């Protein structure tokens, strides 16, 4: 009985549906919920650790904060390869990449822009701390 009604509804049955009959389809119920932006930390210990970072960037909703300290101290050539691969992916996604300090790299997709101007206010290094 159910199959017969489905066939009739889609025009496969013996009886044709009159022009006044219609089927209501709710198109809004299957829409995905709005995605949230995620700022996600990563640690780059070996070159292969770059793959989950690239996958997260390709999803389009992740800003990656990457700690490069371990790979920097271990193998500078691998670090350069990893950063080059990150830069190439960010360029392809029309995103941006920038270093913060000596051990942090930020990579963002196209919806976010990384400010690359001068730091706000002077940053002074303390050479010697005097004790009283």
Secondary structure by P-SEA (a helix, b strand, c coil): caaaaaaaaaccccccccccbbbbbbcccccccbbbbbbbbbbccccccaaaaaaaaaaccccccccaaaaaaccaaaaaaaaaaaaaaaaaaccccccccccbbbbbcccbbbbccccccbbbbbcccccc
